[in-house]
Every structure is written in C-alpha cells, then in structure tokens.
Amino acid sequence: MELENLYDNIPSPPDMVLIIDDDEINRAILDNLFSDTYVIEEAENGKEGLEKLLEQKDRICAVLLDVVMPEMDGIEVLRELKKRELLSQIPVFLITAEASGSVMRDAYEMGVVDVISKPVVPYIVTRRVNSVVELFQARKRLGSVVDQQQSELLRQAQMIIDLNVGMIESLSTAIEFRSGESGEHVRRIHDITKHMLTHTEMGEGLTPKDIEWIAMAAIMHDVGKIAIPDAILNKPGRLTPEEYEIMKTHTVQGALLLEKIPQMRDHGAYTYAYDIARHHHERWDGKGYPDGLKGNEITIWSQVVSLADVYDALVSRRVYKGAFDRSEALRMIRNGECGVFNPRLVSCFTEVEADIWSSYYQK
C-alpha cells in the first residue's frame, strides 16, 4: 500500500475549540480570536462544558478552560478528564486569573498542556493554542499512518503464513494422492489432533498456539513417503519383510526432509513436525519404529497423531483394504491389534470419538 493511500484513509482532523468560562466577555474575546480558524462551542460552567466535551470529543481539537466557575470549577473538570483518560487525546489550556503556584502545579500534574494568565494577550494565546493543536493533529496523523502500516504488515504476514500453510498442505496432500489415498486424510489428521488436544486432558499444559502448531505439524506426519518407491507405496497386497523395512524408513526420511528446509526450521511448528514425522509409528510397549521409544519417552503430540493416523486408516478405504466399521475400529485399537497405545490416550479418544466421527466423517 502506497504511503499517500494511507493518508487518504485518515479521517478529517478535529476542528472545534470548546471555550468553558462563566464570564460572557471572556468567552466573546476568545471566540473572536479563534472563530476564523475553528468552529467554536461555548459553555458557561464546568458541568455544561464537561457534558459538551463528552458529546463531541471526537470533533474537539482544544479546550480553553477557566478555573473559577460555578457548579463545577476547572480543576474538577480536569480531574474528570484525567479519570476518563482524555487529557492525552485533547489538549486543554487553563486560561485563568487564578494563576497561583498551587493551581498551576495541580493543573500541570493532571495533564494540561499550558496555563495562560488573564487578561489574555491575543497574539500569545493564538500562537500557543495553534501550535499545540497542530502538534496534536500531526501526532494523530502519524499514529494513524503507523496503525495502518502495522495493519498492512500484519495482513501481509498473515498472507505469507497462509501461503506457507497452503504449501505444506499441498505437499502433504500430493504425497497422499501419490499413495492412492484421499487428500482428505491429512486434513482429518490435522482436525482430529487439534480436537484431541483441545477437548481432552491430553492437551494439558499446551497453549492454544502450541496446539495450532502441533495440528499443522500433524499434516506433515507422512511427508517422508516421498522417498518410498511407487511399487511399495501403492502395493495392493501385504508387503514382504524387505518391502516393509523400506516402508518404515519414511519416518526417518520425513525428519531428514524437514531438517533440510531452511524456512521450515524457523517456523514454530518445526520441532513438533520433526518429532511427529520421526516418531508417529513408535508404540507404548517399545515395539514401534524407528527408535523403539517406550511409554512416556514418546511425546504426547506424537502419541496423539499416531492414534489419529491409525483410526483414520481403519475407518477409511485404502488400496490394500476396505473400511472397517467404526465400532470395529475402536475394538481393534482397544485390544492392541494395531499396536499398543497409552491407555490414558485410548480412554480420552474413546470419550470424544463420537464427536470426531460426526465432525470429520459425516460432512
């Protein structure tokens, strides 16, 4: 976005001066000084002035405030403005004959920009007021430009993030297609992983950002299959022991692939993605691969992705098998027919399986 376009989007600056003074002659003098430059609004006491200021605060560019007034004096008005945090937004000038040391000290401590003694000297008061108004308006314009630039940078950063996520999803989906499976597999693994970590005790201790990164990392769990020959990847029947050993290498290959992508190593999901790619076939009893990790040596996120992967494989049709009924799939998982899982993980999964089925398989 060009800088001139940013300025085009900035709202018009405030153009009203509010004069709060119980003396009609003083108000008339100040009105005469500023009416050629600003819209003038007047109030004859502090209470009325405060009400008008609150009603039109977005339009007021300066307040000229007397001290000694009926109903509510100038110092009381200042206290109210300070309480409402308006003194940093609207410049307030104390214009008073009561310019004692204590009054000036209290006024400056609360946030007035200047104290001007009565009777006013026209060229002094106009110069001082106009200079401060210009300064405040310039600061607001700059603040608006900075805010819009930050918004634009955040929008562009989000586009880059979305592009990176899209590339990750596309790569993972392409691998699924290559193995004859639906590209929906990686999306379901993402969703099931996020659901488990968000809605069960398996996600305890993880922040929402952690869970987002883990779910993204889950998409890449099988990225190493890109290194597996088609003849093995798409074989419709049972793999030979030799073929199975080659298939098992997709875990190590996936971790190596992620390690070699510089942009990936700078991403918050990298640590999770590396661990999941390498360890999503480890098993609770230590009989998984590639490192033979056992029990809590396996990270929670790798355990969750592992179970999500097995469940989706069971209830989905694959080139080498038909889809199992979901109740049969649950039975097989509980009985350890697809490898041994953390009992607590299985219990948590069983609690939310109905929600997972209805959310991600009945769309």
VOPAGU-2260 file (C-alpha; in pm, 1 decimal, decimal comma):
REM VOPAGU-2260
SITE   aa  ch    i         X         Y         Z
SITE  MET   A    0       0,0       0,0       0,0
SITE  GLU   A    1     145,6     338,5    -102,4
SITE  LEU   A    2     202,7     599,2     169,4
SITE  GLU   A    3     -24,0     853,4       0,5
SITE  ASN   A    4    -304,4     598,8       4,9
SITE  LEU   A    5    -254,8     555,0     377,3
SITE  TYR   A    6    -305,0     929,8     426,3
SITE  ASP   A    7    -618,4     917,8     210,0
SITE  ASN   A    8    -776,8     681,8     462,4
SITE  ILE   A    9    -713,0     902,7     765,0
SITE  PRO   A   10   -1030,6    1074,7     896,0
SITE  SER   A   11   -1057,3    1454,0     892,9
SITE  PRO   A   12    -888,8    1620,6    1193,5
SITE  PRO   A   13   -1095,4    1769,8    1477,0
SITE  ASP   A   14   -1194,0    2132,5    1405,0
SITE  MET   A   15   -1373,8    2261,1    1714,2
SITE  VAL   A   16   -1248,1    2471,4    2006,1
SITE  LEU   A   17   -1451,2    2443,0    2327,0
SITE  ILE   A   18   -1446,4    2755,5    2549,0
SITE  ILE   A   19   -1551,9    2690,8    2910,0
SITE  ASP   A   20   -1578,0    3016,1    3106,4
SITE  ASP   A   21   -1852,4    3168,2    3322,9
SITE  ASP   A   22   -1765,1    3521,3    3204,9
SITE  GLU   A   23   -1951,6    3609,4    2884,0
SITE  ILE   A   24   -1699,9    3881,2    2789,7
SITE  ASN   A   25   -1406,5    3640,7    2822,5
SITE  ARG   A   26   -1589,0    3386,8    2603,6
SITE  ALA   A   27   -1655,2    3656,8    2343,4
SITE  ILE   A   28   -1287,2    3761,9    2337,1
SITE  LEU   A   29   -1169,7    3402,1    2287,6
SITE  ASP   A   30   -1442,4    3336,4    2030,4
SITE  ASN   A   31   -1326,0    3640,4    1833,3
SITE  LEU   A   32    -964,4    3516,5    1841,2
SITE  PHE   A   33   -1035,1    3166,4    1708,9
SITE  SER   A   34   -1362,2    3178,5    1512,2
SITE  ASP   A   35   -1183,1    3241,8    1180,5
SITE  THR   A   36    -986,6    2918,9    1219,8
SITE  TYR   A   37   -1210,8    2683,0    1417,5
SITE  VAL   A   38   -1573,4    2605,3    1489,9
SITE  ILE   A   39   -1644,7    2749,8    1834,8
SITE  GLU   A   40   -1853,8    2584,8    2107,5
SITE  GLU   A   41   -1912,4    2762,3    2440,2
SITE  ALA   A   42   -2012,7    2659,0    2791,6
SITE  GLU   A   43   -2072,2    2889,5    3088,4
SITE  ASN   A   44   -1971,2    2646,2    3365,4
SITE  GLY   A   45   -1765,1    2331,5    3418,0
SITE  LYS   A   46   -2061,5    2091,0    3429,9
SITE  GLU   A   47   -2202,3    2212,7    3098,3
SITE  GLY   A   48   -1853,6    2217,8    2946,0
SITE  LEU   A   49   -1782,9    1858,8    3051,3
SITE  GLU   A   50   -2111,9    1741,5    2901,4
SITE  LYS   A   51   -2039,3    1913,8    2567,9
SITE  LEU   A   52   -1684,8    1780,7    2564,3
SITE  LEU   A   53   -1801,5    1422,4    2617,0
SITE  GLU   A   54   -2070,0    1461,0    2348,9
SITE  GLN   A   55   -1830,8    1596,6    2084,4
SITE  LYS   A   56   -1489,4    1473,1    2196,6
SITE  ASP   A   57   -1406,0    1334,7    1851,3
SITE  ARG   A   58   -1450,9    1679,7    1697,1
SITE  ILE   A   59   -1285,1    1896,2    1963,9
SITE  CYS   A   60    -923,2    1992,4    1894,2
SITE  ALA   A   61    -868,2    2214,1    2201,5
SITE  VAL   A   62   -1036,0    2317,0    2526,3
SITE  LEU   A   63    -989,4    2665,3    2676,7
SITE  LEU   A   64   -1079,0    2619,3    3042,8
SITE  ASP   A   65   -1134,5    2874,9    3318,7
SITE  VAL   A   66   -1062,6    2778,9    3681,5
SITE  VAL   A   67   -1313,4    2966,9    3899,2
SITE  MET   A   68   -1667,6    2877,5    3782,8
SITE  PRO   A   69   -1999,3    2783,5    3943,1
SITE  GLU   A   70   -2132,8    2424,2    3965,4
SITE  MET   A   71   -1800,0    2267,2    3865,5
SITE  ASP   A   72   -1468,6    2452,3    3858,3
SITE  GLY   A   73   -1185,7    2398,3    3611,8
SITE  ILE   A   74    -979,1    2174,8    3842,1
SITE  GLU   A   75   -1280,4    1942,0    3889,0
SITE  VAL   A   76   -1322,9    1928,5    3512,1
SITE  LEU   A   77    -957,3    1833,3    3476,9
SITE  ARG   A   78    -997,0    1554,0    3731,6
SITE  GLU   A   79   -1289,3    1411,2    3533,1
SITE  LEU   A   80   -1096,5    1432,1    3205,3
SITE  LYS   A   81    -795,3    1263,3    3362,7
SITE  LYS   A   82   -1016,1     987,2    3503,6
SITE  ARG   A   83   -1157,1     927,2    3153,0
SITE  GLU   A   84    -803,4     935,6    3000,9
SITE  LEU   A   85    -895,3    1221,9    2766,9
SITE  LEU   A   86    -614,1    1462,2    2852,8
SITE  SER   A   87    -372,6    1270,5    2630,1
SITE  GLN   A   88    -614,4    1296,0    2338,0
SITE  ILE   A   89    -740,4    1655,1    2361,6
SITE  PRO   A   90    -513,0    1948,6    2457,1
SITE  VAL   A   91    -654,8    2151,6    2745,9
SITE  PHE   A   92    -539,8    2509,9    2817,8
SITE  LEU   A   93    -610,2    2659,2    3157,0
SITE  ILE   A   94    -690,6    3028,8    3098,1
SITE  THR   A   95    -729,8    3192,7    3433,3
SITE  ALA   A   96    -662,2    3494,1    3653,7
SITE  GLU   A   97    -607,9    3248,0    3940,1
SITE  ALA   A   98    -254,0    3151,3    3835,4
SITE  SER   A   99    -118,6    3072,0    4181,0
SITE  GLY   A  100     159,0    2821,3    4223,9
SITE  SER   A  101     -69,2    2550,2    4363,6
SITE  VAL   A  102    -321,9    2590,4    4080,8
SITE  MET   A  103     -54,0    2569,6    3815,6
SITE  ARG   A  104     110,4    2270,0    3985,1
SITE  ASP   A  105    -219,1    2079,1    4011,6
SITE  ALA   A  106    -309,8    2164,1    3653,8
SITE  TYR   A  107      22,3    2051,4    3507,4
SITE  GLU   A  108      27,2    1734,6    3718,7
SITE  MET   A  109    -313,9    1638,3    3580,8
SITE  GLY   A  110    -208,2    1698,2    3222,3
SITE  VAL   A  111    -293,4    2044,2    3092,1
SITE  VAL   A  112     -63,5    2147,6    2808,2
SITE  ASP   A  113     -38,5    2511,8    2913,0
SITE  VAL   A  114    -156,9    2768,0    3170,9
SITE  ILE   A  115    -231,1    3112,1    3025,6
SITE  SER   A  116    -292,6    3408,7    3253,5
SITE  LYS   A  117    -579,2    3654,8    3216,7
SITE  PRO   A  118    -614,4    3906,8    3074,4
SITE  VAL   A  119    -504,1    3725,5    2761,3
SITE  VAL   A  120    -260,8    3876,5    2513,3
SITE  PRO   A  121    -417,5    3789,3    2173,7
SITE  TYR   A  122    -109,3    3708,5    1967,6
SITE  ILE   A  123      38,6    3499,7    2254,9
SITE  VAL   A  124    -269,8    3288,9    2318,1
SITE  THR   A  125    -340,8    3229,2    1947,4
SITE  ARG   A  126      20,8    3127,5    1879,5
SITE  ARG   A  127      34,5    2892,4    2179,5
SITE  VAL   A  128    -302,0    2730,8    2109,7
SITE  ASN   A  129    -248,9    2692,8    1734,5
SITE  SER   A  130      98,5    2544,3    1781,7
SITE  VAL   A  131     -23,5    2279,5    2024,8
SITE  VAL   A  132    -328,2    2193,4    1811,7
SITE  GLU   A  133    -102,1    2144,9    1508,9
SITE  LEU   A  134     130,1    1926,9    1714,9
SITE  PHE   A  135    -155,2    1706,6    1842,6
SITE  GLN   A  136    -305,3    1670,6    1494,7
SITE  ALA   A  137      31,6    1583,9    1341,5
SITE  ARG   A  138      82,1    1321,0    1611,3
SITE  LYS   A  139    -261,8    1175,0    1542,7
SITE  ARG   A  140    -194,9    1164,5    1168,6
SITE  LEU   A  141     134,9     991,4    1227,8
SITE  GLY   A  142     -28,8     749,5    1470,2
SITE  SER   A  143    -298,1     669,0    1215,1
SITE  VAL   A  144     -38,3     606,1     945,1
SITE  VAL   A  145     162,9     381,9    1177,7
SITE  ASP   A  146    -152,3     189,9    1277,0
SITE  GLN   A  147    -248,3     140,6     912,8
SITE  GLN   A  148     105,6      39,5     818,9
SITE  GLN   A  149     106,7    -212,0    1103,2
SITE  SER   A  150    -229,7    -346,5     989,1
SITE  GLU   A  151     -98,4    -379,4     635,5
SITE  LEU   A  152     217,6    -553,6     755,5
SITE  LEU   A  153      10,7    -790,4     968,2
SITE  ARG   A  154    -213,6    -862,3     669,1
SITE  GLN   A  155      88,4    -935,4     451,2
SITE  ALA   A  156     244,4   -1151,0     722,5
SITE  GLN   A  157     -79,8   -1348,3     751,0
SITE  MET   A  158     -79,2   -1395,5     373,1
SITE  ILE   A  159     272,7   -1538,2     396,1
SITE  ILE   A  160     166,9   -1766,5     680,9
SITE  ASP   A  161    -137,1   -1881,2     483,2
SITE  LEU   A  162      83,4   -1939,3     178,7
SITE  ASN   A  163     328,0   -2145,8     382,2
SITE  VAL   A  164      45,8   -2349,0     534,3
SITE  GLY   A  165    -101,8   -2396,0     188,0
SITE  MET   A  166     231,2   -2519,9      55,3
SITE  ILE   A  167     266,7   -2761,7     346,7
SITE  GLU   A  168     -86,4   -2891,6     292,1
SITE  SER   A  169     -30,6   -2919,9     -83,1
SITE  LEU   A  170     290,8   -3118,1     -38,9
SITE  SER   A  171     133,6   -3349,6     217,1
SITE  THR   A  172    -180,0   -3395,1       7,2
SITE  ALA   A  173      27,0   -3465,8    -305,4
SITE  ILE   A  174     200,5   -3745,7    -117,3
SITE  GLU   A  175    -134,9   -3888,7     -11,7
SITE  PHE   A  176    -257,0   -3883,6    -371,8
SITE  ARG   A  177      64,8   -4048,1    -481,2
SITE  SER   A  178      -6,1   -4336,5    -243,8
SITE  GLY   A  179    -357,9   -4371,6    -381,6
SITE  GLU   A  180    -527,6   -4220,8     -75,5
SITE  SER   A  181    -765,7   -3929,3     -48,0
SITE  GLY   A  182    -615,9   -3588,9      20,1
SITE  GLU   A  183    -873,5   -3560,5     298,7
SITE  HIS   A  184    -654,3   -3787,0     511,2
SITE  VAL   A  185    -410,1   -3510,9     608,0
SITE  ARG   A  186    -693,9   -3269,5     681,5
SITE  ARG   A  187    -859,6   -3524,0     911,1
SITE  ILE   A  188    -532,5   -3594,2    1092,0
SITE  HIS   A  189    -498,6   -3218,5    1148,9
SITE  ASP   A  190    -855,9   -3188,7    1276,9
SITE  ILE   A  191    -851,3   -3499,3    1497,6
SITE  THR   A  192    -519,3   -3397,6    1652,9
SITE  LYS   A  193    -648,1   -3047,3    1728,3
SITE  HIS   A  194    -976,8   -3186,7    1864,8
SITE  MET   A  195    -798,2   -3429,2    2098,2
SITE  LEU   A  196    -558,8   -3166,8    2233,8
SITE  THR   A  197    -835,0   -2909,3    2276,3
SITE  HIS   A  198   -1111,7   -3126,9    2423,9
SITE  THR   A  199    -929,5   -3389,4    2632,0
SITE  GLU   A  200    -671,8   -3395,5    2909,1
SITE  MET   A  201    -405,7   -3489,4    2652,1
SITE  GLY   A  202    -369,9   -3119,4    2578,9
SITE  GLU   A  203    -299,4   -3015,6    2938,5
SITE  GLY   A  204      -7,1   -2773,9    2961,8
SITE  LEU   A  205     -23,4   -2676,7    2594,7
SITE  THR   A  206    -115,7   -2323,4    2488,6
SITE  PRO   A  207    -363,4   -2258,8    2204,5
SITE  LYS   A  208     -65,4   -2156,1    1988,3
SITE  ASP   A  209     112,7   -2483,8    2072,1
SITE  ILE   A  210    -196,6   -2676,5    1967,9
SITE  GLU   A  211    -222,2   -2484,1    1639,3
SITE  TRP   A  212     141,5   -2564,6    1560,5
SITE  ILE   A  213     103,0   -2930,7    1655,6
SITE  ALA   A  214    -207,3   -2963,4    1436,8
SITE  MET   A  215     -15,6   -2806,9    1147,7
SITE  ALA   A  216     278,7   -3036,9    1214,9
SITE  ALA   A  217      43,4   -3336,8    1206,8
SITE  ILE   A  218     -25,5   -3260,7     840,9
SITE  MET   A  219     336,9   -3347,2     765,4
SITE  HIS   A  220     346,3   -3679,4     952,5
SITE  ASP   A  221     391,5   -3887,7     635,5
SITE  VAL   A  222     599,8   -3639,8     434,3
SITE  GLY   A  223     881,8   -3896,5     421,2
SITE  LYS   A  224     672,9   -4121,6     194,4
SITE  ILE   A  225     800,1   -3906,3     -90,3
SITE  ALA   A  226    1117,5   -4118,8     -70,6
SITE  ILE   A  227     933,9   -4454,1     -91,4
SITE  PRO   A  228     917,1   -4623,3    -436,7
SITE  ASP   A  229     570,8   -4636,2    -600,1
SITE  ALA   A  230     582,6   -5016,1    -623,8
SITE  ILE   A  231     592,7   -5037,8    -244,7
SITE  LEU   A  232     380,2   -4734,7    -166,1
SITE  ASN   A  233      92,6   -4848,2    -388,3
SITE  LYS   A  234     120,9   -5224,1    -347,7
SITE  PRO   A  235    -234,4   -5359,2    -303,3
SITE  GLY   A  236    -132,0   -5666,7    -106,3
SITE  ARG   A  237      77,1   -5738,1     203,1
SITE  LEU   A  238     433,9   -5609,4     193,8
SITE  THR   A  239     723,4   -5851,7     210,6
SITE  PRO   A  240     956,7   -5817,4     510,8
SITE  GLU   A  241    1209,3   -5640,8     288,1
SITE  GLU   A  242     944,7   -5403,3     149,2
SITE  TYR   A  243     815,5   -5334,1     498,4
SITE  GLU   A  244    1164,8   -5233,5     613,2
SITE  ILE   A  245    1183,1   -4987,9     324,2
SITE  MET   A  246     835,7   -4851,9     405,9
SITE  LYS   A  247     942,1   -4797,5     767,9
SITE  THR   A  248    1216,8   -4561,2     652,9
SITE  HIS   A  249     956,9   -4294,5     567,6
SITE  THR   A  250     975,4   -4182,1     931,6
SITE  VAL   A  251    1346,6   -4107,1     921,3
SITE  GLN   A  252    1322,9   -3972,9     566,0
SITE  GLY   A  253    1046,2   -3734,2     670,7
SITE  ALA   A  254    1250,7   -3594,6     958,8
SITE  LEU   A  255    1553,7   -3552,1     731,7
SITE  LEU   A  256    1344,2   -3376,0     468,3
SITE  LEU   A  257    1203,7   -3126,9     719,6
SITE  GLU   A  258    1552,3   -3068,9     859,2
SITE  LYS   A  259    1675,5   -2966,7     513,0
SITE  ILE   A  260    1409,8   -2696,3     458,6
SITE  PRO   A  261    1561,1   -2370,4     599,5
SITE  GLN   A  262    1227,2   -2186,0     611,0
SITE  MET   A  263    1071,3   -2475,0     799,9
SITE  ARG   A  264    1339,1   -2468,9    1069,0
SITE  ASP   A  265    1243,7   -2110,1    1156,3
SITE  HIS   A  266     875,3   -2197,6    1198,1
SITE  GLY   A  267     714,3   -2253,5    1537,7
SITE  ALA   A  268     577,8   -2588,1    1418,2
SITE  TYR   A  269     918,2   -2726,2    1318,1
SITE  THR   A  270    1008,1   -2901,1    1646,5
SITE  TYR   A  271     667,9   -3070,0    1655,4
SITE  ALA   A  272     677,5   -3159,2    1284,5
SITE  TYR   A  273    1022,3   -3317,6    1309,4
SITE  ASP   A  274     925,6   -3520,9    1614,8
SITE  ILE   A  275     591,0   -3632,8    1469,8
SITE  ALA   A  276     737,8   -3728,2    1131,0
SITE  ARG   A  277    1003,1   -3942,9    1300,5
SITE  HIS   A  278     803,6   -4089,4    1589,5
SITE  HIS   A  279     438,6   -4131,1    1487,5
SITE  HIS   A  280     497,4   -4507,1    1449,5
SITE  GLU   A  281     651,1   -4555,9    1794,1
SITE  ARG   A  282     441,2   -4767,4    2032,2
SITE  TRP   A  283     371,5   -4754,7    2405,1
SITE  ASP   A  284     528,1   -5101,4    2458,6
SITE  GLY   A  285     850,4   -5004,2    2277,6
SITE  LYS   A  286     779,9   -5221,3    1972,6
SITE  GLY   A  287     738,3   -4935,5    1726,4
SITE  TYR   A  288     992,3   -4772,4    1498,2
SITE  PRO   A  289    1238,6   -4619,8    1412,1
SITE  ASP   A  290    1387,9   -4562,7    1760,7
SITE  GLY   A  291    1198,7   -4813,5    1975,1
SITE  LEU   A  292    1078,9   -4545,1    2215,8
SITE  LYS   A  293     866,9   -4667,8    2506,7
SITE  GLY   A  294     595,3   -4515,8    2726,0
SITE  ASN   A  295     640,5   -4150,5    2805,5
SITE  GLU   A  296     960,0   -4138,8    2601,5
SITE  ILE   A  297     714,0   -4070,7    2318,3
SITE  THR   A  298     585,9   -3712,8    2319,6
SITE  ILE   A  299     215,0   -3652,0    2372,0
SITE  TRP   A  300     178,4   -3495,8    2026,7
SITE  SER   A  301     338,9   -3792,0    1851,9
SITE  GLN   A  302     114,6   -4027,4    2051,5
SITE  VAL   A  303    -198,5   -3833,9    1952,7
SITE  VAL   A  304    -104,4   -3816,8    1584,1
SITE  SER   A  305     -20,7   -4188,1    1590,1
SITE  LEU   A  306    -365,4   -4280,3    1718,5
SITE  ALA   A  307    -537,3   -4038,1    1481,7
SITE  ASP   A  308    -345,0   -4190,3    1189,9
SITE  VAL   A  309    -439,9   -4546,7    1288,0
SITE  TYR   A  310    -806,2   -4459,1    1343,1
SITE  ASP   A  311    -833,4   -4282,4    1007,3
SITE  ALA   A  312    -657,8   -4572,0     833,0
SITE  LEU   A  313    -902,2   -4820,5     985,8
SITE  VAL   A  314   -1226,7   -4637,4     904,5
SITE  SER   A  315   -1114,2   -4531,0     555,6
SITE  ARG   A  316   -1080,8   -4737,6     240,7
SITE  ARG   A  317    -721,0   -4791,8     128,9
SITE  VAL   A  318    -564,2   -4958,2    -176,6
SITE  TYR   A  319    -483,3   -5263,6      33,8
SITE  LYS   A  320    -806,2   -5285,3     242,4
SITE  GLY   A  321   -1166,6   -5182,2     279,6
SITE  ALA   A  322   -1301,3   -4954,6     551,6
SITE  PHE   A  323   -1377,0   -5104,1     892,0
SITE  ASP   A  324   -1691,8   -5015,0    1082,1
SITE  ARG   A  325   -1608,1   -4751,0    1345,3
SITE  SER   A  326   -1710,0   -4979,2    1634,0
SITE  GLU   A  327   -1477,0   -5247,2    1497,8
SITE  ALA   A  328   -1201,5   -4989,9    1459,1
SITE  LEU   A  329   -1241,7   -4887,8    1824,6
SITE  ARG   A  330   -1235,1   -5251,3    1934,1
SITE  MET   A  331    -912,9   -5314,0    1741,3
SITE  ILE   A  332    -749,0   -5006,7    1894,3
SITE  ARG   A  333    -853,6   -5103,2    2248,6
SITE  ASN   A  334    -730,2   -5461,0    2201,8
SITE  GLY   A  335    -391,5   -5353,9    2069,7
SITE  GLU   A  336    -443,3   -5512,9    1728,4
SITE  CYS   A  337    -287,4   -5206,0    1562,1
SITE  GLY   A  338      -5,9   -5161,2    1810,2
SITE  VAL   A  339     -14,2   -5078,7    2179,8
SITE  PHE   A  340    -119,4   -4725,9    2276,6
SITE  ASN   A  341    -107,0   -4529,5    2600,3
SITE  PRO   A  342    -415,7   -4647,3    2797,0
SITE  ARG   A  343    -492,1   -4288,9    2902,5
SITE  LEU   A  344    -477,5   -4180,2    2537,0
SITE  VAL   A  345    -714,7   -4458,6    2432,5
SITE  SER   A  346    -955,0   -4362,8    2712,4
SITE  CYS   A  347    -951,5   -3995,1    2607,9
SITE  PHE   A  348   -1001,3   -4087,0    2244,5
SITE  THR   A  349   -1295,1   -4314,8    2329,6
SITE  GLU   A  350   -1462,5   -4028,3    2518,1
SITE  VAL   A  351   -1459,2   -3798,0    2213,4
SITE  GLU   A  352   -1469,5   -4049,1    1927,1
SITE  ALA   A  353   -1840,8   -3989,4    1863,4
SITE  ASP   A  354   -1774,9   -3615,5    1825,9
SITE  ILE   A  355   -1479,8   -3684,2    1597,1
SITE  TRP   A  356   -1686,5   -3917,0    1381,5
SITE  SER   A  357   -1975,0   -3674,5    1345,5
SITE  SER   A  358   -1748,1   -3373,4    1289,3
SITE  TYR   A  359   -1494,6   -3510,9    1043,3
SITE  TYR   A  360   -1650,8   -3814,8     877,8
SITE  GLN   A  361   -2016,2   -3716,9     836,0
SITE  LYS   A  362   -1966,0   -3389,4     648,8
